[in-house]
Amino acid sequence: MASFIDDIKSPFKKGNTLVQLMLINAGVFLSLILLSFIFSFSPQGAAINKTITDNFELVAPIIQFIQKPWTLITYCFTHYGFLHLLFNMLTLFWFGTLVQEFIGSRKLLNIYIIGGLVSGLIYIAIYNLLALAVQSGGIHLNNISPTILGASAAVYAVMFAAVALLPEYEFYLFGIVLIKIKYIAWFFLLLSFIVPSSGVSHLGGALAGYSYISLLRKGIDLGSPIEAISDWWSNFWVAKPQAKIPQRKYSESTVASKGGNGNANLDPNYFPDQDEVDAILDKIGKSGYESLTKEEKQKLYRASQKKD
């Protein structure tokens, strides 16, 4: 059991965003199934389960959405059924692997989150515009669901980000046919319009993913706020190491010769101030003592010899 839990923790420790996203989606799915099973024994079980689902799925009517704005995030980590989850996670794995290898884990997370947000907002806007048209007697609001649920929009953002990065890249579809990823992406996007609600949602995600890469090439990273929040969240749970100045028994010249980058020789009368020492200690806490340059090791040694 401990090994299984360690296997789940490992991607979070190593920063493997792709696996993290897949585990979160699977975890939410299993948690909802477990809650559904538990509450099924209660006389009010059906009502409780509906309340839980209502607080995860994105509701498009604007008045209802304002009452549950958090669903703009929760909907893209939640699924109706196992096959829905399986298809989305397989697609995320295929295309997410490419994105993560070429532009890194942090950008993959940006694309996933932005894809879900942008697609959700587009869906809400289109639904309410159509609702206004219905009220004016212009059209009938058929086949457009007032709610959406699932990671599909976010996954389509990752899919079309991969297309924007590597349009000519090829891989074997289901291990059988060698085909360019851009044809796969467009085929599934067009196919999704069989169900209009899905088509609109997927199109929003696709536009978000493709646009993200296009803007990134121009030096505009729409995901910077997401990275800042992610860094804050990570630092919130990680205690800052209390690094101590290593007390060496050898001379300053020996310290300076122990590896490092650079050939700095400090003035004999120079002693680093507290800000410099703190910066060096922070570096030790993040990367270890051997990551210090020769000059930094000299400064640290000087600080350890300084007398008040």
Buried (B, 14 or more C-beta within 10 A) or exposed (E): EEEEEEEEEEBBEEEBBBBBBBBEBBEBBEEBEEBBEEBEEEEEBEEBBEEBBEEBBBBBBEEBBEEBEEBBBBBBBBBEEEEBBEBBBEBBBBBBBBBBEBBEBBBBBBBBBBBBBBBBBBBBEBBBEBBEEBEEEEEEEEEBBBBBBBBBBBBBBBBBBBBBBBEEBBBEBEEEEEEBBBEBBBEBBEEBEEBBBBBBBBBBBBBBBBBBBEEBEEEEBBBEEBBEEBEEEEEEEEEEEEBEBEEBEEEBEEBBEEEBEEEBEBEEEEBBEEEBBEEBBEBBEEEEBEEBBBBBBBBBBBBBEEEE
